[in-house]
Amino acid sequence: MSPTVGEQKTFKPGHGRKLSDASDFQSRTKKDAKAQIVKELDKLLLTTPSPLKEQKEKEFEGFQRLYSKFLEDDGAKLQWEKIEKLPEDSVRDYKNLEAPKDDQITDMLRKLVVVKLNGGLGTSMGCQGPKSVIAVRNDLTFLDLTVQQIEYLNKKYNANVPLVLMNSFNTDEDTIKVIRKYTNLDIRIETFNQSCYPRIHRESQAPIARNCIIEDDQEAWYPPGHGDFYASFANSGLLDNLLNEGYEYCFISNIDNLGATVDLNILNMLMNPQNGSPVEFLMEVTDKTRADVKGGTLIQYEGKLRLLEIAQVPKERVDEFKSIKTFKIFNTNNLWIRLDAVKRAIDENTLDMEVIVNPKTLKNGVNVLQLETAVGAAMKSFDNGIGKFSFSVLSLRKYMLRA
């Protein structure tokens, strides 16, 4: 029975239970937290409209896995002294790549899918609505220019490269309206939504949402970072459909990065590997400049290459992280990934991405946590048969054109 107003509620320890040591205490509190989050999510599911219940169940399964990882390893923290210097052969020079022969290009492009991360709003640029519909040049938006790039590629090489947009609940409705104007162009556009996760209270770690009707309280929900690409892509059915159609690779980049175009030299390296082993994951990186000090970088950690984001850096090490002398590599977030490798990682549940804990204060003053992941952090979950490294990284100068 719930306590009445003014009644004091007392939490009593279990009978006969001795005071535990720190590790036992942490273990039991984590177990209790996991059980409590399941109960809270089950309550929210009861309020989900019937047509969306199956989708929300899948999303909550993903949130539970993310929350459990947050409790177990606190991925935002790492032991700074364990960071090692990048091995010399971990980054390849773009200048050494071979250009494809003209008669190879069309066949290569027919196996490629272009994915744009389109979940962000334009608030940081002082605009309302999706970032992708901000006018950049001659009244053309980021999305207009992206569509023109793909359409030009298809016409020039007689290809059919699809453009896939990963939207969020913040951008989906407006984006669907906008893409109708491209109906008569020589381009196939597909969309899917990334997950919608509940923000949790910073202290109680309980979801602050009262129900699963997002429109009732959008501040209670959030898209969990672009690392959600893998699960949402698979859950949408698009991954299986594209594999069945014969597509092999996807090229992923941010919608506002107009420098992130399909590079035929990179595609040639992927489609025609010199050692015969397919490269499953490739990240485009470039030299870090003072304009890029907050962006992610590559590190060698416990014998593996991994992505390090500023949100994972201890406060006392942030200045060191921003140093262009100490960390010289900048992640452009341009990624090339084999589609069958994504499916394998999803089916076998082998995706491993560090949890990024993003604290927020809502308009009503409530302090919350967002648990997120970065799409590039999954690099260690893929193989490419090159030495001891689980992926290939390319040193490449890419410039971002921003409003």
C-alpha positions as MATLAB code, in Angstrom:
seq = 'MSPTVGEQKTFKPGHGRKLSDASDFQSRTKKDAKAQIVKELDKLLLTTPSPLKEQKEKEFEGFQRLYSKFLEDDGAKLQWEKIEKLPEDSVRDYKNLEAPKDDQITDMLRKLVVVKLNGGLGTSMGCQGPKSVIAVRNDLTFLDLTVQQIEYLNKKYNANVPLVLMNSFNTDEDTIKVIRKYTNLDIRIETFNQSCYPRIHRESQAPIARNCIIEDDQEAWYPPGHGDFYASFANSGLLDNLLNEGYEYCFISNIDNLGATVDLNILNMLMNPQNGSPVEFLMEVTDKTRADVKGGTLIQYEGKLRLLEIAQVPKERVDEFKSIKTFKIFNTNNLWIRLDAVKRAIDENTLDMEVIVNPKTLKNGVNVLQLETAVGAAMKSFDNGIGKFSFSVLSLRKYMLRA';
ca = [
       0.000    0.000    0.000;
       1.315    3.455   -0.906;
       1.978    5.877    1.983;
      -0.597    8.605    2.511;
       0.260   12.281    2.299;
       2.530   13.242    5.197;
       3.211    9.619    6.133;
       6.888    8.741    6.483;
       8.088    5.815    4.409;
      10.930    3.783    5.893;
      13.269    1.516    3.951;
      14.280   -1.411    6.175;
      17.327   -3.609    5.507;
      16.788   -7.310    4.993;
      16.684   -9.356    8.197;
      19.998  -10.871    9.092;
      21.868   -8.988    6.335;
      25.314   -7.809    7.361;
      26.870   -4.546    6.275;
      28.462   -5.281    2.920;
      31.786   -4.201    1.516;
      31.878   -1.614   -1.278;
      31.956   -4.092   -4.162;
      29.038   -6.106   -2.825;
      27.072   -2.920   -2.205;
      27.692   -1.719   -5.771;
      26.755   -5.105   -7.180;
      23.438   -5.170   -5.338;
      22.555   -1.563   -6.165;
      23.256   -2.202   -9.851;
      21.053   -5.273   -9.760;
      18.292   -3.259   -8.120;
      18.691   -0.457  -10.675;
      18.360   -2.909  -13.574;
      15.230   -4.451  -12.077;
      13.724   -1.018  -11.443;
      14.336    0.252  -14.976;
      12.587   -2.849  -16.371;
       9.547   -2.122  -14.202;
       9.460    1.521  -15.279;
       9.741    0.639  -18.961;
       6.988   -1.954  -18.618;
       4.734    0.746  -17.169;
       5.500    3.030  -20.105;
       4.786    0.232  -22.590;
       1.255   -0.055  -21.235;
       0.613    3.499  -22.456;
       1.950    2.873  -25.982;
      -0.592    3.114  -28.824;
      -1.204   -0.392  -30.232;
       0.257    0.248  -33.743;
       3.569    1.352  -32.186;
       3.869   -1.226  -29.417;
       6.081   -3.739  -31.260;
       8.456   -0.966  -32.377;
       8.642    0.516  -28.878;
       9.348   -2.921  -27.368;
      12.397   -3.265  -29.653;
      13.556    0.234  -28.733;
      13.198   -0.450  -25.013;
      15.213   -3.665  -25.404;
      17.983   -1.529  -26.883;
      17.676    1.000  -24.069;
      17.925   -1.750  -21.442;
      21.163   -3.009  -23.034;
      22.559    0.516  -23.110;
      21.539    1.162  -19.504;
      23.097   -2.120  -18.353;
      26.371   -1.227  -20.073;
      26.223    2.202  -18.426;
      25.921    0.532  -15.013;
      28.578   -2.099  -15.626;
      31.495   -0.288  -17.154;
      30.690    3.438  -17.009;
      32.013    3.883  -20.559;
      32.440    7.653  -20.143;
      35.549    7.021  -18.010;
      38.814    5.442  -18.986;
      42.261    5.102  -17.442;
      44.197    7.883  -19.119;
      47.578    6.321  -18.441;
      46.598    3.291  -20.554;
      46.342    5.359  -23.750;
      49.155    4.393  -26.120;
      50.657    5.998  -29.192;
      48.936    5.081  -32.453;
      50.768    2.309  -34.344;
      52.408    3.573  -37.533;
      50.443    1.249  -39.812;
      47.034    2.084  -38.321;
      46.475    4.996  -40.726;
      46.771    4.723  -44.489;
      47.617    7.638  -46.745;
      44.976    8.574  -49.310;
      47.667    9.490  -51.846;
      48.604    5.819  -52.134;
      45.159    4.670  -53.265;
      44.619    3.632  -56.863;
      41.877    5.098  -59.028;
      39.437    2.568  -60.521;
      39.294    1.846  -64.221;
      36.427    3.507  -66.070;
      34.745    0.196  -66.866;
      34.679   -0.734  -63.153;
      32.930    2.334  -61.760;
      29.314    1.576  -62.652;
      29.457   -1.957  -61.228;
      31.048   -0.654  -58.014;
      28.452    2.081  -57.550;
      25.623   -0.412  -58.022;
      26.752   -2.030  -54.773;
      26.863    1.196  -52.738;
      24.317    2.896  -50.485;
      24.778    6.461  -49.200;
      23.481    7.049  -45.664;
      23.092   10.537  -44.219;
      22.645   11.133  -40.490;
      19.628   13.424  -40.413;
      18.490   13.377  -36.802;
      19.664   16.806  -35.703;
      17.830   20.103  -35.432;
      19.225   23.421  -36.629;
      18.997   25.140  -33.238;
      22.794   25.429  -32.908;
      22.735   27.446  -36.149;
      19.915   29.658  -34.924;
      17.281   27.934  -37.059;
      14.111   25.984  -36.443;
      13.395   22.494  -37.802;
      15.820   19.892  -39.185;
      19.367   21.006  -39.869;
      19.131   19.433  -43.322;
      16.567   22.012  -44.556;
      18.711   25.044  -43.723;
      19.533   27.078  -46.841;
      23.260   26.997  -47.490;
      23.897   28.448  -50.951;
      21.611   30.043  -53.539;
      18.587   29.062  -51.433;
      19.611   25.398  -51.684;
      19.577   23.397  -48.447;
      21.965   20.751  -47.165;
      19.467   18.147  -48.329;
      19.031   19.774  -51.770;
      22.769   19.755  -52.365;
      23.106   16.169  -51.152;
      20.359   15.033  -53.521;
      22.059   16.888  -56.400;
      25.347   15.136  -55.638;
      23.784   11.658  -55.734;
      21.676   12.455  -58.800;
      24.789   13.649  -60.670;
      26.642   10.459  -59.704;
      23.788    8.262  -60.943;
      23.464   10.081  -64.256;
      27.180   10.232  -64.990;
      27.833    6.543  -64.338;
      24.420    5.053  -65.139;
      24.135    3.864  -61.536;
      21.365    3.696  -58.958;
      22.971    4.722  -55.670;
      20.169    5.055  -53.088;
      20.146    7.887  -50.573;
      19.086    6.687  -47.118;
      18.216    9.244  -44.432;
      18.355    8.319  -40.764;
      15.825   10.666  -39.192;
      14.820   11.145  -35.572;
      11.422   11.861  -34.064;
      12.552   15.511  -34.130;
      13.140   15.595  -37.896;
      11.083   12.832  -39.506;
       7.779   14.633  -40.147;
       9.388   17.711  -41.713;
      11.825   15.614  -43.750;
       9.089   13.411  -45.225;
       7.273   16.535  -46.410;
      10.408   17.969  -48.011;
      11.538   14.870  -49.946;
       8.284   14.803  -51.903;
       9.726   17.499  -54.155;
      12.439   15.087  -55.364;
       9.924   12.572  -56.779;
      10.766   13.287  -60.432;
      14.538   13.222  -59.978;
      16.818   10.313  -60.849;
      17.335    9.251  -57.247;
      15.855    6.699  -54.881;
      15.355    8.026  -51.346;
      14.652    5.798  -48.344;
      14.155    6.879  -44.732;
      14.093    5.235  -41.345;
      13.925    6.559  -37.798;
      16.516    6.103  -35.124;
      15.299    5.017  -31.710;
      13.465    7.227  -29.243;
      14.767    6.636  -25.697;
      13.530    8.025  -22.362;
      15.641   10.562  -20.525;
      16.350    9.442  -16.969;
      16.466   11.528  -13.797;
      20.059   12.221  -12.791;
      19.525   11.118   -9.187;
      16.826    8.424   -9.258;
      17.778    7.212  -12.762;
      14.101    6.586  -13.449;
      12.541    7.701  -16.755;
      10.930   11.114  -16.411;
       8.303   10.322  -19.060;
       4.769    9.684  -17.799;
       3.605    7.856  -20.919;
       4.749    6.726  -24.369;
       2.888    9.415  -26.272;
       5.938   11.416  -27.345;
       3.959   14.493  -28.390;
       2.708   14.925  -24.800;
       6.203   15.678  -23.504;
       8.979   15.709  -26.107;
      11.535   16.865  -23.532;
      11.204   13.493  -21.807;
      12.634   11.704  -24.860;
      15.782   11.861  -26.971;
      17.450   10.222  -30.006;
      20.403    8.240  -28.547;
      23.226    9.411  -30.808;
      24.258    8.139  -34.232;
      25.631    4.910  -32.745;
      21.993    3.810  -32.811;
      22.335    3.538  -36.614;
      23.115   -0.180  -36.575;
      20.115   -1.372  -34.549;
      17.612    1.057  -36.070;
      18.761    0.289  -39.624;
      18.256   -3.422  -38.973;
      14.946   -2.978  -37.128;
      13.547   -0.916  -40.004;
      13.937   -3.814  -42.440;
      16.029   -1.688  -44.812;
      19.246   -3.559  -44.068;
      17.778   -6.890  -45.164;
      16.089   -5.343  -48.192;
      19.285   -3.729  -49.459;
      21.315   -6.895  -48.911;
      18.718   -8.859  -50.885;
      19.057   -6.333  -53.723;
      22.808   -6.950  -53.929;
      24.175   -3.864  -52.152;
      27.424   -4.467  -50.278;
      28.643   -1.229  -48.675;
      27.162    1.857  -47.086;
      28.890    5.231  -46.903;
      27.769    7.127  -43.787;
      28.264   10.822  -43.043;
      26.608   13.820  -41.395;
      23.943   15.588  -43.473;
      25.680   18.954  -42.999;
      29.046   17.703  -44.260;
      28.900   18.621  -47.950;
      32.527   17.577  -48.370;
      31.513   14.001  -47.634;
      30.978   12.842  -51.209;
      31.388    9.375  -52.693;
      35.117    8.920  -53.289;
      35.772    6.433  -56.089;
      39.347    5.731  -54.976;
      38.147    4.636  -51.542;
      35.334    2.609  -53.073;
      37.846    0.906  -55.375;
      40.027   -0.083  -52.410;
      36.998   -1.596  -50.681;
      35.634   -3.428  -53.715;
      39.030   -4.649  -54.906;
      41.170   -5.324  -51.805;
      44.793   -6.129  -52.576;
      45.027   -9.029  -50.124;
      41.648  -10.446  -51.111;
      40.122   -9.948  -47.650;
      37.170   -7.546  -47.608;
      37.513   -4.432  -45.473;
      34.489   -4.331  -43.185;
      34.955   -0.893  -41.646;
      36.798    2.190  -42.825;
      36.903    5.583  -41.123;
      38.047    8.721  -42.917;
      40.300   10.812  -40.708;
      42.294   13.966  -41.258;
      44.847   16.133  -39.499;
      43.438   17.805  -36.419;
      43.366   21.607  -36.478;
      42.493   24.208  -33.868;
      38.981   24.313  -35.336;
      38.547   20.605  -34.583;
      39.725   20.412  -30.961;
      36.387   19.138  -29.628;
      35.972   16.423  -32.244;
      36.642   12.730  -31.718;
      40.087   11.256  -32.186;
      41.697    7.825  -32.466;
      43.649    6.187  -29.673;
      45.321    2.853  -29.002;
      43.837    1.465  -25.793;
      44.472   -1.943  -24.273;
      45.883   -3.206  -27.560;
      42.991   -1.982  -29.733;
      42.253    1.103  -31.751;
      39.184    2.960  -30.578;
      37.391    6.257  -30.967;
      37.702    8.759  -28.124;
      35.074   11.492  -27.805;
      35.441   14.563  -25.604;
      32.487   13.448  -23.448;
      34.578   10.426  -22.368;
      37.579   12.502  -21.294;
      38.183   13.209  -17.567;
      37.751   16.926  -16.805;
      41.369   17.310  -15.771;
      42.499   15.924  -19.169;
      40.289   17.995  -21.497;
      43.030   20.498  -22.370;
      45.371   17.642  -23.214;
      42.657   16.067  -25.377;
      42.270   19.345  -27.288;
      45.997   19.567  -28.016;
      46.751   19.178  -31.721;
      50.263   18.043  -30.811;
      49.186   15.214  -28.517;
      46.172   14.011  -30.512;
      46.836   14.683  -34.183;
      43.985   12.736  -35.790;
      40.439   14.052  -36.282;
      37.472   11.767  -37.001;
      35.413   13.205  -39.882;
      32.575   10.761  -39.097;
      32.701    9.580  -42.713;
      32.447    5.797  -42.496;
      32.362    2.966  -45.027;
      30.901   -0.277  -43.664;
      30.033   -3.638  -45.219;
      26.315   -4.306  -44.938;
      26.709   -8.044  -44.334;
      29.097   -7.251  -41.477;
      26.472   -4.981  -39.906;
      23.914   -7.788  -40.143;
      26.328  -10.277  -38.583;
      27.133   -7.933  -35.700;
      23.418   -7.368  -35.055;
      22.479  -11.057  -35.311;
      25.363  -12.169  -33.078;
      24.981   -9.216  -30.678;
      28.690   -8.368  -30.949;
      28.463   -4.604  -31.380;
      30.598   -2.912  -28.733;
      30.305    0.852  -28.305;
      31.314    2.914  -25.304;
      28.442    4.665  -23.533;
      28.559    8.452  -23.677;
      26.800   10.015  -20.688;
      25.334   13.369  -21.678;
      23.926   15.392  -18.728;
      21.177   17.907  -19.521;
      19.071   20.415  -17.617;
      15.537   20.732  -18.959;
      13.533   23.941  -19.216;
      11.751   23.109  -15.974;
      15.083   22.783  -14.157;
      15.082   18.968  -13.924;
      18.538   17.426  -14.283;
      18.569   14.387  -16.554;
      20.958   11.981  -18.244;
      21.046   10.914  -21.881;
      22.866    7.679  -22.649;
      24.319    7.799  -26.147;
      26.747    6.029  -28.461;
      28.826    7.136  -31.452;
      28.609    5.291  -34.770;
      32.397    5.234  -35.174;
      32.895    3.608  -31.768;
      31.767    0.271  -33.225;
      34.974    0.004  -35.256;
      36.416   -2.667  -32.987;
      33.405   -4.886  -33.709;
      34.429   -5.410  -37.349;
      37.192   -7.278  -39.161;
      39.156   -6.680  -42.326;
      41.966   -9.213  -42.327;
      44.732   -6.592  -42.223;
      47.310   -7.602  -39.615;
      46.113   -7.415  -36.029;
      43.742   -4.510  -36.571;
      40.009   -4.980  -36.739;
      39.453   -2.152  -39.216;
      41.161    0.096  -41.721;
      41.603    3.817  -41.254;
      42.341    6.207  -44.074;
      44.212    9.482  -43.749;
      42.199   11.838  -45.902;
      41.766   15.587  -46.151;
      38.034   16.362  -46.077;
      36.613   19.835  -45.595;
      33.195   20.492  -44.122;
      31.104   23.257  -45.613;
      28.842   24.618  -42.903;
      26.429   27.528  -42.836;
];
